[in-house]
């Protein structure tokens, strides 16, 4: 989790779909803060407890239900080709077993 500041209010969870997976920005506990800068004088900013991560496993619905649970989430990795191939082989073997047992036609 880190403190994040924006000039405009943010959603509690924003999603940026990728070809595979998605990038997620979490913003919770909004507070208005005044920031002094030599260029702009003082301005109101919106400060959040936030996190940015990439996920291949989570869904938008899971994250929206409880965005605060993902403030320390480090993201996950895309399944390797070996993992995908193994999972496909296991599904195929189980499907064949169900066909042989007459459960599937």
Biotite code that builds the C-alpha atoms (Angstrom):
import biotite.structure as struc

atoms = struc.array([
    struc.Atom([0.000, 0.000, 0.000], chain_id="A", res_id=1, res_name="UNK", atom_name="CA", element="C"),
    struc.Atom([1.149, 3.490, -0.723], chain_id="A", res_id=2, res_name="UNK", atom_name="CA", element="C"),
    struc.Atom([-0.256, 7.000, -0.467], chain_id="A", res_id=3, res_name="UNK", atom_name="CA", element="C"),
    struc.Atom([-1.481, 8.318, -3.816], chain_id="A", res_id=4, res_name="UNK", atom_name="CA", element="C"),
    struc.Atom([-2.538, 11.854, -4.695], chain_id="A", res_id=5, res_name="UNK", atom_name="CA", element="C"),
    struc.Atom([-4.732, 13.003, -7.562], chain_id="A", res_id=6, res_name="UNK", atom_name="CA", element="C"),
    struc.Atom([-6.213, 16.305, -8.658], chain_id="A", res_id=7, res_name="UNK", atom_name="CA", element="C"),
    struc.Atom([-9.630, 14.679, -9.201], chain_id="A", res_id=8, res_name="UNK", atom_name="CA", element="C"),
    struc.Atom([-11.631, 12.132, -7.162], chain_id="A", res_id=9, res_name="UNK", atom_name="CA", element="C"),
    struc.Atom([-10.956, 8.480, -8.063], chain_id="A", res_id=10, res_name="UNK", atom_name="CA", element="C"),
    struc.Atom([-12.996, 5.290, -8.170], chain_id="A", res_id=11, res_name="UNK", atom_name="CA", element="C"),
    struc.Atom([-12.307, 2.726, -5.446], chain_id="A", res_id=12, res_name="UNK", atom_name="CA", element="C"),
    struc.Atom([-11.209, 0.287, -8.168], chain_id="A", res_id=13, res_name="UNK", atom_name="CA", element="C"),
    struc.Atom([-10.288, 1.036, -11.786], chain_id="A", res_id=14, res_name="UNK", atom_name="CA", element="C"),
    struc.Atom([-9.612, -1.668, -14.370], chain_id="A", res_id=15, res_name="UNK", atom_name="CA", element="C"),
    struc.Atom([-7.495, -1.554, -17.498], chain_id="A", res_id=16, res_name="UNK", atom_name="CA", element="C"),
    struc.Atom([-7.979, -4.716, -19.572], chain_id="A", res_id=17, res_name="UNK", atom_name="CA", element="C"),
    struc.Atom([-4.991, -6.170, -21.382], chain_id="A", res_id=18, res_name="UNK", atom_name="CA", element="C"),
    struc.Atom([-4.811, -8.822, -24.080], chain_id="A", res_id=19, res_name="UNK", atom_name="CA", element="C"),
    struc.Atom([-4.320, -11.256, -21.204], chain_id="A", res_id=20, res_name="UNK", atom_name="CA", element="C"),
    struc.Atom([-5.171, -10.195, -17.656], chain_id="A", res_id=21, res_name="UNK", atom_name="CA", element="C"),
    struc.Atom([-5.724, -6.635, -16.474], chain_id="A", res_id=22, res_name="UNK", atom_name="CA", element="C"),
    struc.Atom([-4.066, -3.809, -14.616], chain_id="A", res_id=23, res_name="UNK", atom_name="CA", element="C"),
    struc.Atom([-5.893, -2.651, -11.487], chain_id="A", res_id=24, res_name="UNK", atom_name="CA", element="C"),
    struc.Atom([-5.706, 0.601, -9.508], chain_id="A", res_id=25, res_name="UNK", atom_name="CA", element="C"),
    struc.Atom([-7.162, 0.536, -5.981], chain_id="A", res_id=26, res_name="UNK", atom_name="CA", element="C"),
    struc.Atom([-7.935, 3.808, -4.139], chain_id="A", res_id=27, res_name="UNK", atom_name="CA", element="C"),
    struc.Atom([-9.519, 3.765, -0.657], chain_id="A", res_id=28, res_name="UNK", atom_name="CA", element="C"),
    struc.Atom([-9.914, 6.137, 2.299], chain_id="A", res_id=29, res_name="UNK", atom_name="CA", element="C"),
    struc.Atom([-10.263, 9.375, 0.325], chain_id="A", res_id=30, res_name="UNK", atom_name="CA", element="C"),
    struc.Atom([-9.054, 12.514, 2.089], chain_id="A", res_id=31, res_name="UNK", atom_name="CA", element="C"),
    struc.Atom([-8.848, 16.045, 0.756], chain_id="A", res_id=32, res_name="UNK", atom_name="CA", element="C"),
    struc.Atom([-5.455, 17.617, 1.414], chain_id="A", res_id=33, res_name="UNK", atom_name="CA", element="C"),
    struc.Atom([-4.058, 21.038, 0.638], chain_id="A", res_id=34, res_name="UNK", atom_name="CA", element="C"),
    struc.Atom([-0.730, 21.000, -1.143], chain_id="A", res_id=35, res_name="UNK", atom_name="CA", element="C"),
    struc.Atom([1.468, 24.070, -1.485], chain_id="A", res_id=36, res_name="UNK", atom_name="CA", element="C"),
    struc.Atom([3.607, 24.378, -4.589], chain_id="A", res_id=37, res_name="UNK", atom_name="CA", element="C"),
    struc.Atom([5.673, 27.327, -5.843], chain_id="A", res_id=38, res_name="UNK", atom_name="CA", element="C"),
    struc.Atom([4.145, 27.076, -9.341], chain_id="A", res_id=39, res_name="UNK", atom_name="CA", element="C"),
    struc.Atom([0.443, 26.737, -8.495], chain_id="A", res_id=40, res_name="UNK", atom_name="CA", element="C"),
    struc.Atom([0.195, 28.139, -4.973], chain_id="A", res_id=41, res_name="UNK", atom_name="CA", element="C"),
    struc.Atom([-1.987, 25.917, -2.832], chain_id="A", res_id=42, res_name="UNK", atom_name="CA", element="C"),
    struc.Atom([-4.345, 23.398, -4.357], chain_id="A", res_id=43, res_name="UNK", atom_name="CA", element="C"),
    struc.Atom([-6.742, 20.756, -3.095], chain_id="A", res_id=44, res_name="UNK", atom_name="CA", element="C"),
    struc.Atom([-5.740, 17.183, -3.901], chain_id="A", res_id=45, res_name="UNK", atom_name="CA", element="C"),
    struc.Atom([-7.385, 13.863, -3.185], chain_id="A", res_id=46, res_name="UNK", atom_name="CA", element="C"),
    struc.Atom([-5.202, 11.478, -1.205], chain_id="A", res_id=47, res_name="UNK", atom_name="CA", element="C"),
    struc.Atom([-5.839, 7.742, -1.037], chain_id="A", res_id=48, res_name="UNK", atom_name="CA", element="C"),
    struc.Atom([-4.403, 4.548, 0.341], chain_id="A", res_id=49, res_name="UNK", atom_name="CA", element="C"),
    struc.Atom([-3.731, 2.795, -2.916], chain_id="A", res_id=50, res_name="UNK", atom_name="CA", element="C"),
    struc.Atom([-2.188, -0.015, -4.885], chain_id="A", res_id=51, res_name="UNK", atom_name="CA", element="C"),
    struc.Atom([-1.488, -0.776, -8.539], chain_id="A", res_id=52, res_name="UNK", atom_name="CA", element="C"),
    struc.Atom([-1.065, -4.360, -9.709], chain_id="A", res_id=53, res_name="UNK", atom_name="CA", element="C"),
    struc.Atom([-1.516, -6.738, -12.648], chain_id="A", res_id=54, res_name="UNK", atom_name="CA", element="C"),
    struc.Atom([-3.663, -9.840, -12.324], chain_id="A", res_id=55, res_name="UNK", atom_name="CA", element="C"),
    struc.Atom([-4.395, -12.846, -14.488], chain_id="A", res_id=56, res_name="UNK", atom_name="CA", element="C"),
    struc.Atom([-6.445, -14.722, -11.877], chain_id="A", res_id=57, res_name="UNK", atom_name="CA", element="C"),
    struc.Atom([-8.807, -12.257, -10.194], chain_id="A", res_id=58, res_name="UNK", atom_name="CA", element="C"),
    struc.Atom([-12.035, -10.935, -11.695], chain_id="A", res_id=59, res_name="UNK", atom_name="CA", element="C"),
    struc.Atom([-13.380, -7.397, -11.549], chain_id="A", res_id=60, res_name="UNK", atom_name="CA", element="C"),
    struc.Atom([-16.305, -8.642, -9.455], chain_id="A", res_id=61, res_name="UNK", atom_name="CA", element="C"),
    struc.Atom([-13.995, -10.144, -6.812], chain_id="A", res_id=62, res_name="UNK", atom_name="CA", element="C"),
    struc.Atom([-12.033, -6.920, -6.514], chain_id="A", res_id=63, res_name="UNK", atom_name="CA", element="C"),
    struc.Atom([-15.084, -4.609, -6.492], chain_id="A", res_id=64, res_name="UNK", atom_name="CA", element="C"),
    struc.Atom([-16.641, -6.581, -3.598], chain_id="A", res_id=65, res_name="UNK", atom_name="CA", element="C"),
    struc.Atom([-13.762, -5.662, -1.261], chain_id="A", res_id=66, res_name="UNK", atom_name="CA", element="C"),
    struc.Atom([-11.121, -3.378, -2.812], chain_id="A", res_id=67, res_name="UNK", atom_name="CA", element="C"),
    struc.Atom([-9.478, -2.765, 0.574], chain_id="A", res_id=68, res_name="UNK", atom_name="CA", element="C"),
    struc.Atom([-8.445, -6.434, 0.663], chain_id="A", res_id=69, res_name="UNK", atom_name="CA", element="C"),
    struc.Atom([-6.153, -5.777, -2.313], chain_id="A", res_id=70, res_name="UNK", atom_name="CA", element="C"),
    struc.Atom([-4.214, -2.803, -0.905], chain_id="A", res_id=71, res_name="UNK", atom_name="CA", element="C"),
    struc.Atom([-1.180, -5.037, -0.329], chain_id="A", res_id=72, res_name="UNK", atom_name="CA", element="C"),
    struc.Atom([-1.758, -7.463, -3.212], chain_id="A", res_id=73, res_name="UNK", atom_name="CA", element="C"),
    struc.Atom([1.437, -7.793, -5.258], chain_id="A", res_id=74, res_name="UNK", atom_name="CA", element="C"),
    struc.Atom([-0.243, -9.159, -8.359], chain_id="A", res_id=75, res_name="UNK", atom_name="CA", element="C"),
    struc.Atom([0.108, -12.578, -9.894], chain_id="A", res_id=76, res_name="UNK", atom_name="CA", element="C"),
    struc.Atom([1.749, -14.084, -12.922], chain_id="A", res_id=77, res_name="UNK", atom_name="CA", element="C"),
    struc.Atom([0.367, -15.415, -16.150], chain_id="A", res_id=78, res_name="UNK", atom_name="CA", element="C"),
    struc.Atom([0.254, -19.224, -16.241], chain_id="A", res_id=79, res_name="UNK", atom_name="CA", element="C"),
    struc.Atom([3.207, -20.647, -18.146], chain_id="A", res_id=80, res_name="UNK", atom_name="CA", element="C"),
    struc.Atom([2.643, -22.695, -21.279], chain_id="A", res_id=81, res_name="UNK", atom_name="CA", element="C"),
    struc.Atom([3.662, -25.771, -19.308], chain_id="A", res_id=82, res_name="UNK", atom_name="CA", element="C"),
    struc.Atom([0.999, -25.067, -16.653], chain_id="A", res_id=83, res_name="UNK", atom_name="CA", element="C"),
    struc.Atom([-1.633, -24.443, -19.332], chain_id="A", res_id=84, res_name="UNK", atom_name="CA", element="C"),
    struc.Atom([-0.687, -27.635, -21.203], chain_id="A", res_id=85, res_name="UNK", atom_name="CA", element="C"),
    struc.Atom([-0.855, -29.686, -17.957], chain_id="A", res_id=86, res_name="UNK", atom_name="CA", element="C"),
    struc.Atom([-4.272, -28.255, -17.050], chain_id="A", res_id=87, res_name="UNK", atom_name="CA", element="C"),
    struc.Atom([-5.571, -29.006, -20.558], chain_id="A", res_id=88, res_name="UNK", atom_name="CA", element="C"),
    struc.Atom([-4.271, -32.586, -20.364], chain_id="A", res_id=89, res_name="UNK", atom_name="CA", element="C"),
    struc.Atom([-5.989, -33.093, -16.984], chain_id="A", res_id=90, res_name="UNK", atom_name="CA", element="C"),
    struc.Atom([-9.292, -31.726, -18.314], chain_id="A", res_id=91, res_name="UNK", atom_name="CA", element="C"),
    struc.Atom([-9.053, -33.939, -21.400], chain_id="A", res_id=92, res_name="UNK", atom_name="CA", element="C"),
    struc.Atom([-8.306, -37.023, -19.257], chain_id="A", res_id=93, res_name="UNK", atom_name="CA", element="C"),
    struc.Atom([-11.246, -36.279, -16.941], chain_id="A", res_id=94, res_name="UNK", atom_name="CA", element="C"),
    struc.Atom([-13.577, -35.712, -19.897], chain_id="A", res_id=95, res_name="UNK", atom_name="CA", element="C"),
    struc.Atom([-12.495, -39.041, -21.423], chain_id="A", res_id=96, res_name="UNK", atom_name="CA", element="C"),
    struc.Atom([-13.112, -40.775, -18.080], chain_id="A", res_id=97, res_name="UNK", atom_name="CA", element="C"),
    struc.Atom([-16.642, -39.310, -17.908], chain_id="A", res_id=98, res_name="UNK", atom_name="CA", element="C"),
    struc.Atom([-17.348, -40.468, -21.467], chain_id="A", res_id=99, res_name="UNK", atom_name="CA", element="C"),
    struc.Atom([-16.069, -43.989, -20.704], chain_id="A", res_id=100, res_name="UNK", atom_name="CA", element="C"),
    struc.Atom([-18.268, -44.125, -17.581], chain_id="A", res_id=101, res_name="UNK", atom_name="CA", element="C"),
    struc.Atom([-21.288, -43.020, -19.608], chain_id="A", res_id=102, res_name="UNK", atom_name="CA", element="C"),
    struc.Atom([-21.746, -39.784, -17.705], chain_id="A", res_id=103, res_name="UNK", atom_name="CA", element="C"),
    struc.Atom([-21.122, -37.790, -20.903], chain_id="A", res_id=104, res_name="UNK", atom_name="CA", element="C"),
    struc.Atom([-22.191, -38.849, -24.361], chain_id="A", res_id=105, res_name="UNK", atom_name="CA", element="C"),
])
